[in-house]
Amino acid sequence: MSEAETTTPGLLRAELPYALMLAGAFVGVALNNFSGGPTLLYWQLLAPAYALVCILAGWEKDEPAPDHMRLIRTQAIHWLACFVAMRLLFLPQIRGVLNDNATGLALLIVLALSTFLAGLHANAWRIAVVGVLLAVAAPAAAWVEQSALLLSAEALVILAIGALFFWIRAKMRA
């Protein structure tokens, strides 16, 4: 790790691409679940962005130029395969079987696997960790989707208790 990466701003800057990868995936799932329609364009743009981050992460190693060309070639083919898998999820035959929530989760799983494998190909452990985090997030996202009504009810109860607490506190001061 360089000296610039040991300071808090340097560390945040070094980890920013990986945080943006996670955020991009979650935005994609949210768009897919709440837009009511296919979000193919977003996912088509996300795969090349991930490929670029993977290439840049792998490029940082002190390797000769032929290894850089192998990295580019491997990542390009890898992310093209991911892109094709995502496109398959948007085919009318598959969209007729999967609802928007299932499609969003399937896209997240494809992205998680692709990201993890891309991290291994690029010898970039942070990329692999992003893939693992995305994989862990898939069942969590499914649980949140299934539990949305329960979570909403709990939030309303907490808000009501908080409002009652502040109302009682205001009455006691008066």
N, C-alpha and C positions, 0 to 999 in steps of 0.2 A: 504494500500500500504506500502510495507516495505521501510526502509530507503534507501536501495540500488536502489529501483525503483524510488526514487525522484530525483536522479541525472540524467543528460542527458544520459550518457552511460547505466546506470541501466534501465532507461525508455525505451531506444531503444532496449535493450536486452529483456525486458519484452514484448514489442510489436512485436518483430521480428517474432515469429511464426504466428501471425495473418497477418502480411505483406507478409510473404512467402505463406500463404494460398491464398491471393488475387493474388499474382504474379503467383502462380501455375495454378490457374484457367485461367488467361489471356494467359499464355503460351499455355495451352491446347487448348483454342479457336483458337489462332493464328496457332498452329500446324495443327489443324483440317482444317482450312480455306486455308492454304497455302501449305500443304503437297501434296494435290491432292489425298490423299488416307486416309483410316481409321487410326485413332490413338488410337485404342482400348487399346493397352498396356499402353500408358501414362495414360489414364483415369482409367484403372484397378489399377495402382499404386497410383494414386492421392487419390482415395476413402479411402484406408487404411491409408494413411498418414494423411488425414483429421481426420479419426477416432482416430488415436493416439494423435493428438493435442487436440481433444475434450476430450479424456479420461484424459490427463495430466491437462487440464484446470479445469476439474471437480474434479480431485484428490486433488487439492490444498486446497479444503475446509477441515475443521477439522471435519470429519465424521467418524463413526465407520466402521470397516472392512466390515460388511454386506452391507453397503451403497456403498462401493467401488466395491463390487462384482456386485451389482445391476447396478452401473454405467457402468461397463465393459460389462455386459450382454446387457443392453439397447443400448449402443453405437454400439456394435457388430451387433446386429440385425438391428438397424437403418441403419448402413452403408452397411450392406449386401443388404438391400432393395434398397438403392441408387445404389449400384454396379449392381444389377439386372436391374434397370431402365436404367442405362447407356448401359448395354449389349444389351437391347432391341433396343436401338437406332442404334445399329450396325448390326442388323439382315438384311439379304439381302432383305427381303420384305420391310423393312422400308427404307433402304439405296436407294432402287429403287424409293421411293417417295420423300425423302428429299435430297436436294443437300448438299454439304459440309458446306456451310454457315448456312443453316437451322439446320443441325445436331450440329454444334458448338454452336449455340444459344440455342438449346434444351438442350444440355449437361450443358451449363452454368446455365440455369433455374433449371434443376434438382439439380445441385450442390448448387445453391442458396437456394432453398427450403430445401434441406437436411441439409445444414449448419445451417440455421436459426433454424430448429427444433432440431438439435443436441445441439445447444446452450441452448435451452429451457430445453431439457432433462438433460443436464449436469449442469444446473443452472450456466452457464458461459456466462455472458452478452456480453463479447468481441466476442465470437464465433457467437452469434446471430447478432451482429453488422456486422461481416464479411458477414453473409448471406444476410443481408439487402443491404450492399454495392454491393454484387454480383448481387442481384436482380435489383438494380438501374443500374448496368453496362450493363445488358442484352439489354434494349432498346437503351442505348447509343452505344453499340457495333453494333446493327442493323443499327442505323443511320449512324455511321461511314462507315459501309460496303456499304450502299446505297449512301453515299455522297463521296466516295473515289475519284471519278473523279473530282468532284467539289473542294474538298480539295486539290487535286493535282494541279489543275489549279490555285487556290488561292496561293499555295506555290510558283508556278512558277512566278506568277505576283509579289509577294513580293520579290523573289530573283532577278527578273529583275529590279525592282525599286531600290533595294539595290545596285546592280551592277552599274546602271546608276548614282546613287548618288555618289558612290566611284569614278567612272570614271570622273564625273564633278568636284568633289573635287580635284582629282589628276591633272586635266587640269588647275584648278584655281591656284594651288600651283606652277605649272611649268612656 
